[in-house]
Amino acid sequence: MTTRITDLPIDSEREREIMEARAAVLHRAEEQGVKPFTSLQDFASDSELSADFDADEFLRQVRDDRDRPSTRKAE
């Protein structure tokens, strides 16, 4: 029986590029006063701000938009 390694080797150059890109995005967000989500806890919102938010209606709108035919021309 043979074992096949399916994980790609670690590409340190690619990892460095990813880390730099993430840092750049976080820096731009900070400059613009945006607090990006960094954990699931960040998705919890202020109950006063979201008291009138209907999650079911939001999901219906997302589904309607997803099912709507695209107006973009195919390339």
Biopython code that builds the backbone (N, CA, C, O; Angstrom):
import numpy as np
from Bio.PDB.StructureBuilder import StructureBuilder

atoms = [
    (1, "MET", "N", (0.836, -1.173, 0.000)),
    (1, "MET", "CA", (0.000, 0.000, 0.000)),
    (1, "MET", "C", (0.886, 1.243, 0.000)),
    (1, "MET", "O", (1.839, 1.345, 0.772)),
    (2, "THR", "N", (0.555, 2.174, -0.872)),
    (2, "THR", "CA", (1.336, 3.404, -0.936)),
    (2, "THR", "C", (0.501, 4.567, -0.425)),
    (2, "THR", "O", (-0.729, 4.549, -0.479)),
    (3, "THR", "N", (1.188, 5.552, 0.060)),
    (3, "THR", "CA", (0.529, 6.749, 0.559)),
    (3, "THR", "C", (0.873, 7.900, -0.362)),
    (3, "THR", "O", (2.040, 8.123, -0.686)),
    (4, "ARG", "N", (-0.144, 8.626, -0.779)),
    (4, "ARG", "CA", (0.082, 9.773, -1.636)),
    (4, "ARG", "C", (-0.088, 11.050, -0.816)),
    (4, "ARG", "O", (-1.091, 11.226, -0.125)),
    (5, "ILE", "N", (0.877, 11.915, -0.898)),
    (5, "ILE", "CA", (0.806, 13.199, -0.208)),
    (5, "ILE", "C", (0.076, 14.157, -1.132)),
    (5, "ILE", "O", (0.523, 14.423, -2.247)),
    (6, "THR", "N", (-1.065, 14.679, -0.653)),
    (6, "THR", "CA", (-1.869, 15.556, -1.498)),
    (6, "THR", "C", (-1.702, 17.027, -1.156)),
    (6, "THR", "O", (-2.148, 17.886, -1.916)),
    (7, "ASP", "N", (-1.078, 17.333, -0.044)),
    (7, "ASP", "CA", (-0.846, 18.728, 0.316)),
    (7, "ASP", "C", (0.274, 19.300, -0.537)),
    (7, "ASP", "O", (1.297, 18.655, -0.768)),
    (8, "LEU", "N", (0.061, 20.510, -0.994)),
    (8, "LEU", "CA", (1.101, 21.175, -1.758)),
    (8, "LEU", "C", (2.201, 21.634, -0.817)),
    (8, "LEU", "O", (1.938, 21.929, 0.349)),
    (9, "PRO", "N", (3.419, 21.697, -1.306)),
    (9, "PRO", "CA", (4.490, 22.194, -0.440)),
    (9, "PRO", "C", (4.238, 23.651, -0.070)),
    (9, "PRO", "O", (3.611, 24.399, -0.820)),
    (10, "ILE", "N", (4.732, 24.033, 1.087)),
    (10, "ILE", "CA", (4.541, 25.406, 1.552)),
    (10, "ILE", "C", (5.375, 26.334, 0.687)),
    (10, "ILE", "O", (6.579, 26.139, 0.518)),
    (11, "ASP", "N", (4.721, 27.335, 0.148)),
    (11, "ASP", "CA", (5.391, 28.323, -0.686)),
    (11, "ASP", "C", (5.557, 29.577, 0.156)),
    (11, "ASP", "O", (4.621, 30.363, 0.302)),
    (12, "SER", "N", (6.761, 29.764, 0.714)),
    (12, "SER", "CA", (6.973, 30.870, 1.644)),
    (12, "SER", "C", (6.797, 32.220, 0.955)),
    (12, "SER", "O", (6.345, 33.178, 1.582)),
    (13, "GLU", "N", (7.148, 32.307, -0.323)),
    (13, "GLU", "CA", (6.963, 33.564, -1.058)),
    (13, "GLU", "C", (5.483, 33.892, -1.182)),
    (13, "GLU", "O", (5.085, 35.043, -1.007)),
    (14, "ARG", "N", (4.675, 32.898, -1.479)),
    (14, "ARG", "CA", (3.217, 33.100, -1.603)),
    (14, "ARG", "C", (2.611, 33.460, -0.249)),
    (14, "ARG", "O", (1.752, 34.339, -0.171)),
    (15, "GLU", "N", (3.045, 32.799, 0.805)),
    (15, "GLU", "CA", (2.559, 33.106, 2.148)),
    (15, "GLU", "C", (2.888, 34.552, 2.521)),
    (15, "GLU", "O", (2.062, 35.247, 3.114)),
    (16, "ARG", "N", (4.090, 35.001, 2.174)),
    (16, "ARG", "CA", (4.491, 36.366, 2.457)),
    (16, "ARG", "C", (3.621, 37.353, 1.688)),
    (16, "ARG", "O", (3.213, 38.378, 2.234)),
    (17, "GLU", "N", (3.336, 37.047, 0.416)),
    (17, "GLU", "CA", (2.480, 37.916, -0.389)),
    (17, "GLU", "C", (1.080, 38.022, 0.208)),
    (17, "GLU", "O", (0.493, 39.103, 0.240)),
    (18, "ILE", "N", (0.549, 36.898, 0.677)),
    (18, "ILE", "CA", (-0.784, 36.886, 1.290)),
    (18, "ILE", "C", (-0.788, 37.736, 2.558)),
    (18, "ILE", "O", (-1.704, 38.531, 2.771)),
    (19, "MET", "N", (0.228, 37.570, 3.393)),
    (19, "MET", "CA", (0.299, 38.348, 4.635)),
    (19, "MET", "C", (0.403, 39.842, 4.336)),
    (19, "MET", "O", (-0.234, 40.655, 5.006)),
    (20, "GLU", "N", (1.204, 40.206, 3.331)),
    (20, "GLU", "CA", (1.345, 41.614, 2.971)),
    (20, "GLU", "C", (0.031, 42.181, 2.425)),
    (20, "GLU", "O", (-0.329, 43.319, 2.722)),
    (21, "ALA", "N", (-0.679, 41.382, 1.626)),
    (21, "ALA", "CA", (-1.964, 41.832, 1.070)),
    (21, "ALA", "C", (-2.983, 42.047, 2.182)),
    (21, "ALA", "O", (-3.711, 43.039, 2.171)),
    (22, "ARG", "N", (-3.041, 41.130, 3.138)),
    (22, "ARG", "CA", (-3.968, 41.285, 4.270)),
    (22, "ARG", "C", (-3.633, 42.528, 5.086)),
    (22, "ARG", "O", (-4.522, 43.277, 5.489)),
    (23, "ALA", "N", (-2.352, 42.734, 5.322)),
    (23, "ALA", "CA", (-1.928, 43.913, 6.092)),
    (23, "ALA", "C", (-2.305, 45.197, 5.350)),
    (23, "ALA", "O", (-2.735, 46.168, 5.973)),
    (24, "ALA", "N", (-2.148, 45.207, 4.032)),
    (24, "ALA", "CA", (-2.493, 46.391, 3.241)),
    (24, "ALA", "C", (-3.997, 46.677, 3.307)),
    (24, "ALA", "O", (-4.409, 47.830, 3.426)),
    (25, "VAL", "N", (-4.801, 45.633, 3.229)),
    (25, "VAL", "CA", (-6.262, 45.803, 3.310)),
    (25, "VAL", "C", (-6.652, 46.337, 4.683)),
    (25, "VAL", "O", (-7.465, 47.256, 4.780)),
    (26, "LEU", "N", (-6.086, 45.776, 5.737)),
    (26, "LEU", "CA", (-6.402, 46.247, 7.085)),
    (26, "LEU", "C", (-5.955, 47.696, 7.278)),
    (26, "LEU", "O", (-6.642, 48.478, 7.936)),
    (27, "HIS", "N", (-4.816, 48.048, 6.710)),
    (27, "HIS", "CA", (-4.326, 49.423, 6.820)),
    (27, "HIS", "C", (-5.274, 50.388, 6.093)),
    (27, "HIS", "O", (-5.615, 51.442, 6.629)),
    (28, "ARG", "N", (-5.696, 50.027, 4.877)),
    (28, "ARG", "CA", (-6.633, 50.896, 4.132)),
    (28, "ARG", "C", (-7.964, 51.017, 4.866)),
    (28, "ARG", "O", (-8.554, 52.096, 4.915)),
    (29, "ALA", "N", (-8.429, 49.925, 5.428)),
    (29, "ALA", "CA", (-9.687, 49.966, 6.179)),
    (29, "ALA", "C", (-9.558, 50.899, 7.373)),
    (29, "ALA", "O", (-10.459, 51.692, 7.645)),
    (30, "GLU", "N", (-8.453, 50.808, 8.078)),
    (30, "GLU", "CA", (-8.221, 51.671, 9.243)),
    (30, "GLU", "C", (-8.204, 53.139, 8.822)),
    (30, "GLU", "O", (-8.784, 53.989, 9.498)),
    (31, "GLU", "N", (-7.539, 53.435, 7.707)),
    (31, "GLU", "CA", (-7.482, 54.820, 7.213)),
    (31, "GLU", "C", (-8.869, 55.357, 6.880)),
    (31, "GLU", "O", (-9.129, 56.550, 7.031)),
    (32, "GLN", "N", (-9.763, 54.474, 6.425)),
    (32, "GLN", "CA", (-11.107, 54.883, 6.030)),
    (32, "GLN", "C", (-12.097, 54.807, 7.191)),
    (32, "GLN", "O", (-13.274, 55.129, 7.022)),
    (33, "GLY", "N", (-11.641, 54.392, 8.348)),
    (33, "GLY", "CA", (-12.519, 54.304, 9.503)),
    (33, "GLY", "C", (-13.414, 53.082, 9.497)),
    (33, "GLY", "O", (-14.447, 53.060, 10.166)),
    (34, "VAL", "N", (-13.022, 52.064, 8.742)),
    (34, "VAL", "CA", (-13.805, 50.834, 8.644)),
    (34, "VAL", "C", (-13.204, 49.802, 9.582)),
    (34, "VAL", "O", (-11.988, 49.612, 9.621)),
    (35, "LYS", "N", (-14.073, 49.137, 10.338)),
    (35, "LYS", "CA", (-13.591, 48.071, 11.213)),
    (35, "LYS", "C", (-13.927, 46.739, 10.539)),
    (35, "LYS", "O", (-15.080, 46.308, 10.569)),
    (36, "PRO", "N", (-12.941, 46.088, 9.936)),
    (36, "PRO", "CA", (-13.221, 44.818, 9.253)),
    (36, "PRO", "C", (-13.528, 43.707, 10.244)),
    (36, "PRO", "O", (-13.073, 43.739, 11.388)),
    (37, "PHE", "N", (-14.299, 42.729, 9.801)),
    (37, "PHE", "CA", (-14.596, 41.570, 10.629)),
    (37, "PHE", "C", (-13.360, 40.690, 10.686)),
    (37, "PHE", "O", (-12.811, 40.298, 9.656)),
    (38, "THR", "N", (-12.932, 40.386, 11.893)),
    (38, "THR", "CA", (-11.779, 39.511, 12.058)),
    (38, "THR", "C", (-12.135, 38.241, 12.814)),
    (38, "THR", "O", (-11.313, 37.331, 12.929)),
    (39, "SER", "N", (-13.369, 38.175, 13.336)),
    (39, "SER", "CA", (-13.803, 36.977, 14.043)),
    (39, "SER", "C", (-15.328, 36.897, 13.968)),
    (39, "SER", "O", (-15.991, 37.859, 13.581)),
    (40, "LEU", "N", (-15.861, 35.766, 14.335)),
    (40, "LEU", "CA", (-17.314, 35.607, 14.325)),
    (40, "LEU", "C", (-17.985, 36.552, 15.313)),
    (40, "LEU", "O", (-19.122, 36.968, 15.093)),
    (41, "GLN", "N", (-17.303, 36.894, 16.389)),
    (41, "GLN", "CA", (-17.866, 37.814, 17.367)),
    (41, "GLN", "C", (-18.145, 39.182, 16.752)),
    (41, "GLN", "O", (-19.054, 39.888, 17.188)),
    (42, "ASP", "N", (-17.360, 39.556, 15.737)),
    (42, "ASP", "CA", (-17.549, 40.851, 15.090)),
    (42, "ASP", "C", (-18.884, 40.938, 14.354)),
    (42, "ASP", "O", (-19.367, 42.036, 14.078)),
    (43, "PHE", "N", (-19.483, 39.790, 14.034)),
    (43, "PHE", "CA", (-20.755, 39.804, 13.325)),
    (43, "PHE", "C", (-21.922, 40.147, 14.250)),
    (43, "PHE", "O", (-23.001, 40.504, 13.776)),
    (44, "ALA", "N", (-21.720, 40.045, 15.547)),
    (44, "ALA", "CA", (-22.766, 40.407, 16.501)),
    (44, "ALA", "C", (-22.940, 41.925, 16.442)),
    (44, "ALA", "O", (-21.969, 42.675, 16.538)),
    (45, "SER", "N", (-24.176, 42.360, 16.283)),
    (45, "SER", "CA", (-24.395, 43.794, 16.130)),
    (45, "SER", "C", (-25.102, 44.384, 17.340)),
    (45, "SER", "O", (-25.565, 43.666, 18.226)),
    (46, "ASP", "N", (-25.171, 45.680, 17.354)),
    (46, "ASP", "CA", (-25.867, 46.410, 18.396)),
    (46, "ASP", "C", (-27.359, 46.146, 18.241)),
    (46, "ASP", "O", (-27.918, 46.393, 17.172)),
    (47, "SER", "N", (-28.006, 45.655, 19.275)),
    (47, "SER", "CA", (-29.427, 45.307, 19.175)),
    (47, "SER", "C", (-30.299, 46.523, 18.864)),
    (47, "SER", "O", (-31.346, 46.377, 18.234)),
    (48, "GLU", "N", (-29.892, 47.706, 19.287)),
    (48, "GLU", "CA", (-30.672, 48.902, 18.964)),
    (48, "GLU", "C", (-30.616, 49.206, 17.471)),
    (48, "GLU", "O", (-31.612, 49.625, 16.881)),
    (49, "LEU", "N", (-29.467, 48.998, 16.869)),
    (49, "LEU", "CA", (-29.325, 49.272, 15.443)),
    (49, "LEU", "C", (-30.010, 48.224, 14.575)),
    (49, "LEU", "O", (-30.435, 48.525, 13.460)),
    (50, "SER", "N", (-30.119, 47.015, 15.069)),
    (50, "SER", "CA", (-30.671, 45.934, 14.260)),
    (50, "SER", "C", (-32.052, 45.478, 14.718)),
    (50, "SER", "O", (-32.524, 44.428, 14.283)),
    (51, "ALA", "N", (-32.704, 46.239, 15.580)),
    (51, "ALA", "CA", (-34.001, 45.830, 16.121)),
    (51, "ALA", "C", (-35.055, 45.650, 15.036)),
    (51, "ALA", "O", (-35.896, 44.756, 15.135)),
    (52, "ASP", "N", (-35.022, 46.486, 14.001)),
    (52, "ASP", "CA", (-36.020, 46.401, 12.937)),
    (52, "ASP", "C", (-35.559, 45.555, 11.756)),
    (52, "ASP", "O", (-36.252, 45.488, 10.741)),
    (53, "PHE", "N", (-34.425, 44.923, 11.869)),
    (53, "PHE", "CA", (-33.878, 44.136, 10.765)),
    (53, "PHE", "C", (-34.579, 42.791, 10.685)),
    (53, "PHE", "O", (-34.628, 42.046, 11.664)),
    (54, "ASP", "N", (-35.123, 42.483, 9.507)),
    (54, "ASP", "CA", (-35.805, 41.208, 9.283)),
    (54, "ASP", "C", (-34.882, 40.309, 8.471)),
    (54, "ASP", "O", (-34.747, 40.486, 7.261)),
    (55, "ALA", "N", (-34.247, 39.347, 9.132)),
    (55, "ALA", "CA", (-33.285, 38.472, 8.462)),
    (55, "ALA", "C", (-33.953, 37.649, 7.368)),
    (55, "ALA", "O", (-33.355, 37.421, 6.317)),
    (56, "ASP", "N", (-35.192, 37.198, 7.602)),
    (56, "ASP", "CA", (-35.897, 36.397, 6.591)),
    (56, "ASP", "C", (-36.148, 37.224, 5.334)),
    (56, "ASP", "O", (-35.969, 36.721, 4.225)),
    (57, "GLU", "N", (-36.555, 38.472, 5.482)),
    (57, "GLU", "CA", (-36.781, 39.339, 4.327)),
    (57, "GLU", "C", (-35.473, 39.588, 3.585)),
    (57, "GLU", "O", (-35.447, 39.605, 2.355)),
    (58, "PHE", "N", (-34.398, 39.779, 4.327)),
    (58, "PHE", "CA", (-33.097, 39.973, 3.701)),
    (58, "PHE", "C", (-32.712, 38.759, 2.863)),
    (58, "PHE", "O", (-32.253, 38.904, 1.729)),
    (59, "LEU", "N", (-32.898, 37.560, 3.420)),
    (59, "LEU", "CA", (-32.559, 36.348, 2.683)),
    (59, "LEU", "C", (-33.442, 36.179, 1.448)),
    (59, "LEU", "O", (-32.968, 35.708, 0.414)),
    (60, "ARG", "N", (-34.721, 36.558, 1.541)),
    (60, "ARG", "CA", (-35.601, 36.505, 0.366)),
    (60, "ARG", "C", (-35.072, 37.431, -0.728)),
    (60, "ARG", "O", (-35.063, 37.064, -1.903)),
    (61, "GLN", "N", (-34.637, 38.618, -0.347)),
    (61, "GLN", "CA", (-34.100, 39.564, -1.330)),
    (61, "GLN", "C", (-32.821, 39.019, -1.972)),
    (61, "GLN", "O", (-32.616, 39.165, -3.177)),
    (62, "VAL", "N", (-31.974, 38.401, -1.174)),
    (62, "VAL", "CA", (-30.741, 37.822, -1.712)),
    (62, "VAL", "C", (-31.084, 36.728, -2.715)),
    (62, "VAL", "O", (-30.491, 36.665, -3.792)),
    (63, "ARG", "N", (-32.041, 35.863, -2.367)),
    (63, "ARG", "CA", (-32.435, 34.789, -3.286)),
    (63, "ARG", "C", (-33.048, 35.343, -4.565)),
    (63, "ARG", "O", (-32.763, 34.853, -5.657)),
    (64, "ASP", "N", (-33.892, 36.366, -4.430)),
    (64, "ASP", "CA", (-34.497, 36.986, -5.615)),
    (64, "ASP", "C", (-33.424, 37.566, -6.523)),
    (64, "ASP", "O", (-33.468, 37.384, -7.740)),
    (65, "ASP", "N", (-32.464, 38.264, -5.933)),
    (65, "ASP", "CA", (-31.375, 38.848, -6.724)),
    (65, "ASP", "C", (-30.530, 37.768, -7.384)),
    (65, "ASP", "O", (-30.117, 37.913, -8.535)),
    (66, "ARG", "N", (-30.278, 36.700, -6.666)),
    (66, "ARG", "CA", (-29.464, 35.605, -7.209)),
    (66, "ARG", "C", (-30.167, 34.931, -8.386)),
    (66, "ARG", "O", (-29.521, 34.527, -9.353)),
    (67, "ASP", "N", (-31.500, 34.810, -8.297)),
    (67, "ASP", "CA", (-32.264, 34.122, -9.336)),
    (67, "ASP", "C", (-32.602, 35.013, -10.525)),
    (67, "ASP", "O", (-33.046, 34.525, -11.565)),
    (68, "ARG", "N", (-32.393, 36.321, -10.372)),
    (68, "ARG", "CA", (-32.693, 37.259, -11.457)),
    (68, "ARG", "C", (-31.662, 37.072, -12.573)),
    (68, "ARG", "O", (-30.464, 36.980, -12.303)),
    (69, "PRO", "N", (-32.128, 37.016, -13.833)),
    (69, "PRO", "CA", (-31.163, 36.859, -14.940)),
    (69, "PRO", "C", (-30.211, 38.049, -14.999)),
    (69, "PRO", "O", (-30.595, 39.186, -14.722)),
    (70, "SER", "N", (-29.001, 37.774, -15.354)),
    (70, "SER", "CA", (-27.988, 38.811, -15.451)),
    (70, "SER", "C", (-28.258, 39.719, -16.632)),
    (70, "SER", "O", (-28.727, 39.268, -17.677)),
    (71, "THR", "N", (-27.961, 41.006, -16.466)),
    (71, "THR", "CA", (-28.107, 41.951, -17.566)),
    (71, "THR", "C", (-26.790, 42.143, -18.292)),
    (71, "THR", "O", (-26.727, 42.852, -19.296)),
    (72, "ARG", "N", (-25.728, 41.507, -17.781)),
    (72, "ARG", "CA", (-24.413, 41.599, -18.431)),
    (72, "ARG", "C", (-24.407, 40.719, -19.662)),
    (72, "ARG", "O", (-25.031, 39.659, -19.691)),
    (73, "LYS", "N", (-23.697, 41.171, -20.671)),
    (73, "LYS", "CA", (-23.556, 40.390, -21.890)),
    (73, "LYS", "C", (-22.481, 39.335, -21.687)),
    (73, "LYS", "O", (-21.439, 39.592, -21.084)),
    (74, "ALA", "N", (-22.754, 38.146, -22.201)),
    (74, "ALA", "CA", (-21.768, 37.077, -22.104)),
    (74, "ALA", "C", (-20.589, 37.380, -23.010)),
    (74, "ALA", "O", (-20.757, 37.905, -24.111)),
    (75, "GLU", "N", (-19.420, 37.053, -22.548)),
    (75, "GLU", "CA", (-18.210, 37.316, -23.351)),
    (75, "GLU", "C", (-17.827, 36.106, -24.131)),
    (75, "GLU", "O", (-16.838, 36.132, -24.864)),
]
sb = StructureBuilder()
sb.init_structure("model")
sb.init_model(0)
sb.init_chain("A")
sb.init_seg("    ")
for serial, (resi, resn, name, xyz) in enumerate(atoms, 1):
    if name == "N":
        sb.init_residue(resn, " ", resi, " ")
    sb.init_atom(name, np.array(xyz, "f"), 0.0, 1.0, " ", f" {name:<3s}", serial, name[0])
structure = sb.get_structure()
